[in-house]
Structures are given as structure tokens and as C-alpha cells.
Amino acid sequence: MSTEQQNRPDSRPSPDSVREKTSVLGGLKNNTRSIRQALALIGVGAIVFGVLIWIFLRGLEGPSFIVMGVGLALLLVDAVISLATVRQALFGRRGR
């Protein structure tokens, strides 16, 4: 079915010519869900890591509070980015 001419690399389109052109801002808008999930995961991970440092390494109490603060800040940034979702979860009529 396929001929030798169809299988030659110079007759096939390059991936860059087929790919849809989007700006950096457009790409970020399309991936906001994954960015929010990453922020939430890293924020929770930082808080857990800070608590573990605080529990097991008492000499590093100051840095553990910094790590927990960074985790809390990441969770706050995530909450601000997804404010509509947070508002719906807290005050929505679903489940009442």
C-alpha cells in the first residue's frame, strides 16, 4: 500500500509544521489545572516535610518553620488562583 516515496523523511511534514502554534500565555492558560495541582502537591509536601523536620530534628526548628511557611504560602497561592473552585467547595449547595 505505501510506496517508497511516501516513507521518505523529506516527504513527511515536520512535527513543528504540524504542531498548533500557541503563545506562552496561551499554553499557561491551557495548563492551569496541572499548575494548580502541582502547587497544591508541593505545598502539602513542604508542610509535611517541615513537620517531620520539626519533630525529628529539634536543632533545626527555625528552618522547619520556614519550610512550613513556604508550603503554606504555596497553598495560599493555589487557593487564590483557583478562588472560584474554593468558593464553590465551601459555599456551594451541593451535598447539603
N, CA, C and O of each residue as an XYZ file, in Angstrom:
384
protein
N       0.814     -1.181      0.000
C       0.000      0.000      0.000
C       0.867      1.257      0.000
O       0.643      2.159     -0.807
N       1.838      1.326      0.882
C       2.676      2.513      0.907
C       3.839      2.333     -0.051
O       4.368      1.236     -0.227
N       4.204      3.401     -0.641
C       5.319      3.346     -1.581
C       6.567      3.876     -0.911
O       6.508      4.457      0.173
N       7.667      3.677     -1.548
C       8.946      4.151     -1.008
C       8.972      5.676     -0.919
O       9.605      6.234     -0.024
N       8.296      6.341     -1.830
C       8.292      7.798     -1.834
C       7.514      8.352     -0.629
O       7.884      9.400     -0.100
N       6.457      7.681     -0.189
C       5.675      8.153      0.950
C       6.435      7.983      2.256
O       6.183      8.726      3.204
N       7.349      7.037      2.334
C       8.062      6.758      3.568
C       9.356      7.543      3.705
O      10.031      7.429      4.728
N       9.714      8.321      2.724
C      10.940      9.100      2.814
C      10.751     10.238      3.807
O       9.698     10.876      3.815
N      11.757     10.509      4.651
C      11.618     11.571      5.661
C      11.387     12.955      5.070
O      10.728     13.786      5.696
N      11.917     13.223      3.869
C      11.740     14.564      3.315
C      10.328     14.796      2.778
O       9.956     15.944      2.537
N       9.536     13.748      2.583
C       8.170     13.929      2.100
C       7.162     14.053      3.242
O       6.028     14.478      3.020
N       7.560     13.690      4.454
C       6.667     13.803      5.610
C       6.780     15.198      6.229
O       7.852     15.803      6.186
N       5.696     15.715      6.800
C       5.781     17.035      7.446
C       6.559     16.928      8.756
O       6.533     15.899      9.431
N       7.246     18.004      9.096
C       7.994     18.016     10.351
C       7.018     18.209     11.511
O       5.934     18.760     11.319
N       7.390     17.761     12.714
C       6.498     17.957     13.868
C       6.215     19.432     14.143
O       5.123     19.781     14.592
N       7.199     20.306     13.874
C       6.981     21.730     14.117
C       5.970     22.337     13.152
O       5.249     23.266     13.517
N       5.908     21.823     11.924
C       4.955     22.386     10.966
C       3.530     21.909     11.243
O       2.574     22.586     10.866
N       3.374     20.775     11.886
C       2.048     20.231     12.180
C       1.521     20.754     13.513
O       0.311     20.900     13.688
N       2.424     21.035     14.455
C       2.032     21.459     15.800
C       1.283     22.785     15.751
O       1.639     23.691     14.997
N       0.250     22.877     16.562
C      -0.545     24.095     16.631
C       0.264     25.180     17.330
O       0.852     24.941     18.385
N       0.294     26.358     16.748
C       1.067     27.472     17.301
C       0.275     28.129     18.424
O      -0.852     28.578     18.215
N       0.867     28.185     19.620
C       0.252     28.869     20.748
C       1.307     29.723     21.424
O       2.495     29.403     21.395
N       0.865     30.807     22.031
C       1.789     31.664     22.760
C       2.087     31.041     24.121
O       1.433     30.086     24.541
N       3.076     31.593     24.793
C       3.431     31.090     26.123
C       2.265     31.308     27.084
O       1.942     30.428     27.882
N       1.642     32.465     27.007
C       0.499     32.752     27.878
C      -0.674     31.823     27.577
O      -1.367     31.379     28.492
N      -0.895     31.533     26.306
C      -1.956     30.595     25.936
C      -1.673     29.193     26.443
O      -2.587     28.490     26.875
N      -0.414     28.783     26.394
C      -0.038     27.474     26.928
C      -0.244     27.392     28.428
O      -0.679     26.362     28.944
N       0.069     28.483     29.135
C      -0.161     28.502     30.583
C      -1.652     28.442     30.906
O      -2.057     27.772     31.856
N      -2.466     29.140     30.117
C      -3.914     29.096     30.358
C      -4.466     27.695     30.137
O      -5.375     27.265     30.847
N      -3.925     26.986     29.163
C      -4.396     25.625     28.899
C      -3.957     24.646     29.981
O      -4.603     23.617     30.177
N      -2.873     24.949     30.684
C      -2.333     24.025     31.676
C      -2.532     24.511     33.103
O      -1.789     24.095     33.992
N      -3.503     25.373     33.355
C      -3.677     25.883     34.710
C      -4.092     24.790     35.683
O      -3.752     24.857     36.864
N      -4.803     23.810     35.219
C      -5.215     22.730     36.120
C      -3.999     21.976     36.634
O      -3.919     21.679     37.826
N      -3.063     21.664     35.766
C      -1.879     20.933     36.208
C      -0.989     21.815     37.074
O      -0.329     21.318     37.986
N      -0.960     23.123     36.800
C      -0.168     24.027     37.629
C      -0.771     24.105     39.026
O      -0.042     24.078     40.017
N      -2.095     24.201     39.112
C      -2.747     24.242     40.425
C      -2.512     22.955     41.197
O      -2.256     22.988     42.401
N      -2.597     21.823     40.513
C      -2.358     20.550     41.187
C      -0.923     20.448     41.668
O      -0.672     19.942     42.761
N       0.017     20.918     40.872
C       1.421     20.877     41.275
C       1.662     21.782     42.475
O       2.379     21.400     43.400
N       1.074     22.979     42.474
C       1.222     23.876     43.619
C       0.653     23.249     44.886
O       1.271     23.325     45.948
N      -0.511     22.635     44.781
C      -1.124     22.009     45.951
C      -0.276     20.847     46.452
O      -0.070     20.705     47.657
N       0.209     20.026     45.552
C       1.016     18.871     45.946
C       2.330     19.308     46.583
O       2.733     18.760     47.609
N       2.994     20.281     45.990
C       4.262     20.758     46.542
C       4.027     21.465     47.872
O       4.835     21.328     48.790
N       2.935     22.220     47.990
C       2.627     22.900     49.247
C       2.372     21.923     50.382
O       2.905     22.091     51.479
N       1.566     20.909     50.128
C       1.298     19.895     51.161
C       2.574     19.127     51.489
O       2.845     18.834     52.653
N       3.350     18.806     50.469
C       4.613     18.101     50.698
C       5.576     18.920     51.539
O       6.257     18.375     52.408
N       5.642     20.226     51.291
C       6.531     21.088     52.072
C       6.072     21.173     53.524
O       6.898     21.168     54.436
N       4.772     21.250     53.741
C       4.274     21.299     55.122
C       4.581     19.996     55.846
O       5.029     20.019     56.993
N       4.346     18.868     55.199
C       4.643     17.565     55.819
C       6.137     17.443     56.097
O       6.537     16.981     57.165
N       6.958     17.855     55.140
C       8.412     17.791     55.321
C       8.854     18.695     56.470
O       9.715     18.312     57.262
N       8.272     19.889     56.566
C       8.599     20.794     57.663
C       8.197     20.229     59.016
O       8.929     20.376     59.995
N       7.038     19.583     59.076
C       6.596     18.967     60.338
C       7.530     17.827     60.728
O       7.873     17.676     61.901
N       7.942     17.026     59.753
C       8.877     15.932     60.049
C      10.216     16.461     60.546
O      10.802     15.896     61.469
N      10.704     17.541     59.942
C      11.951     18.151     60.420
C      11.757     18.662     61.840
O      12.627     18.474     62.690
N      10.629     19.303     62.102
C      10.367     19.859     63.420
C      10.276     18.767     64.486
O      10.743     18.959     65.608
N       9.679     17.623     64.142
C       9.526     16.538     65.109
C      10.850     15.833     65.377
O      11.210     15.609     66.532
N      11.575     15.484     64.318
C      12.737     14.613     64.483
C      14.059     15.352     64.619
O      15.006     14.791     65.170
N      14.161     16.554     64.153
C      15.417     17.300     64.220
C      15.174     18.607     64.975
O      15.013     19.664     64.365
N      15.151     18.526     66.276
C      14.818     19.685     67.105
C      15.815     20.828     66.946
O      15.467     21.985     67.181
N      17.032     20.526     66.556
C      18.023     21.576     66.354
C      17.731     22.442     65.141
O      18.246     23.554     65.027
N      16.910     21.938     64.244
C      16.564     22.680     63.029
C      15.137     23.218     63.099
O      14.413     23.221     62.104
N      14.750     23.667     64.270
C      13.382     24.138     64.460
C      13.079     25.378     63.615
O      11.996     25.486     63.039
N      14.018     26.302     63.539
C      13.820     27.518     62.740
C      13.631     27.221     61.260
O      12.656     27.677     60.664
N      14.552     26.457     60.650
C      14.355     26.125     59.233
C      13.082     25.320     58.964
O      12.494     25.433     57.888
N      12.654     24.507     59.938
C      11.420     23.744     59.711
C      10.217     24.678     59.629
O       9.294     24.429     58.853
N      10.217     25.751     60.419
C       9.131     26.726     60.332
C       9.160     27.465     58.993
O       8.114     27.811     58.445
N      10.361     27.703     58.475
C      10.480     28.349     57.163
C       9.914     27.438     56.079
O       9.189     27.897     55.196
N      10.244     26.142     56.144
C       9.741     25.185     55.149
C       8.223     25.094     55.236
O       7.544     25.065     54.210
N       7.684     25.050     56.454
C       6.226     25.008     56.601
C       5.585     26.300     56.103
O       4.502     26.266     55.519
N       6.239     27.436     56.326
C       5.725     28.712     55.827
C       5.700     28.769     54.312
O       4.752     29.286     53.720
N       6.749     28.234     53.677
C       6.778     28.182     52.213
C       5.645     27.293     51.704
O       4.977     27.634     50.728
N       5.432     26.161     52.359
C       4.335     25.276     51.964
C       2.981     25.949     52.117
O       2.112     25.808     51.257
N       2.802     26.674     53.203
C       1.548     27.395     53.420
C       1.366     28.493     52.375
O       0.259     28.709     51.882
N       2.453     29.184     52.039
C       2.374     30.225     51.015
C       1.987     29.627     49.659
O       1.195     30.218     48.925
N       2.541     28.462     49.326
C       2.183     27.808     48.064
C       0.711     27.404     48.049
O       0.039     27.525     47.025
N       0.216     26.926     49.185
C      -1.207     26.579     49.260
C      -2.092     27.820     49.136
O      -3.164     27.759     48.534
N      -1.646     28.944     49.702
C      -2.414     30.182     49.567
C      -2.421     30.676     48.122
O      -3.449     31.141     47.628
N      -1.276     30.576     47.442
C      -1.216     30.956     46.028
C      -2.156     30.068     45.219
O      -2.865     30.550     44.336
N      -2.160     28.787     45.517
C      -3.060     27.863     44.823
C      -4.519     28.222     45.091
O      -5.348     28.164     44.183
N      -4.835     28.592     46.328
C      -6.213     28.961     46.659
C      -6.628     30.241     45.943
O      -7.776     30.364     45.516
N      -5.711     31.195     45.806
C      -6.029     32.439     45.107
C      -6.230     32.178     43.618
O      -7.132     32.744     43.001
N      -5.384     31.316     43.038
C      -5.506     31.003     41.615
C      -6.842     30.318     41.335
O      -7.498     30.619     40.338
N      -7.237     29.416     42.196
C      -8.481     28.666     41.978
C      -9.564     29.133     42.948
O     -10.226     28.317     43.590
N      -9.738     30.437     43.050
C     -10.681     31.015     44.005
C     -12.118     30.576     43.739
O     -12.870     30.331     44.683
N     -12.503     30.475     42.491
C     -13.878     30.066     42.174
C     -14.142     28.635     42.629
O     -15.220     28.334     43.141
N     -13.166     27.760     42.447
C     -13.331     26.369     42.867
C     -13.407     26.269     44.385
O     -14.214     25.511     44.923
N     -12.566     27.036     45.074
C     -12.578     27.023     46.542
C     -13.904     27.580     47.050
O     -14.489     27.030     47.982
N     -14.378     28.657     46.452
C     -15.654     29.247     46.870
C     -16.800     28.262     46.664
O     -17.679     28.134     47.516
N     -16.784     27.568     45.529
C     -17.830     26.579     45.247
C     -17.778     25.433     46.253
O     -18.821     24.942     46.685
N     -16.576     25.004     46.627
C     -16.441     23.898     47.573
C     -16.913     24.298     48.969
O     -17.505     23.486     49.679
N     -16.655     25.540     49.364
C     -17.026     25.969     50.709
C     -18.491     26.379     50.828
O     -19.157     26.039     51.806
N     -18.985     27.102     49.842
C     -20.312     27.689     49.964
C     -21.324     27.137     48.973
O     -22.446     27.640     48.903
N     -20.963     26.127     48.216
C     -21.884     25.563     47.226
C     -23.023     24.807     47.880
O     -22.917     24.377     49.029
N     -24.100     24.649     47.153
C     -25.282     23.975     47.685
C     -25.193     22.469     47.534
O     -26.049     21.747     48.046
N     -24.204     21.995     46.861
C     -24.075     20.563     46.612
C     -23.758     19.821     47.911
O     -22.861     20.227     48.650
N     -24.465     18.768     48.188
C     -24.192     17.956     49.363
C     -24.926     18.410     50.609
O     -24.756     17.809     51.670
N     -25.727     19.439     50.515
C     -26.461     19.902     51.698
C     -27.792     19.231     51.804
O     -28.546     19.500     52.740
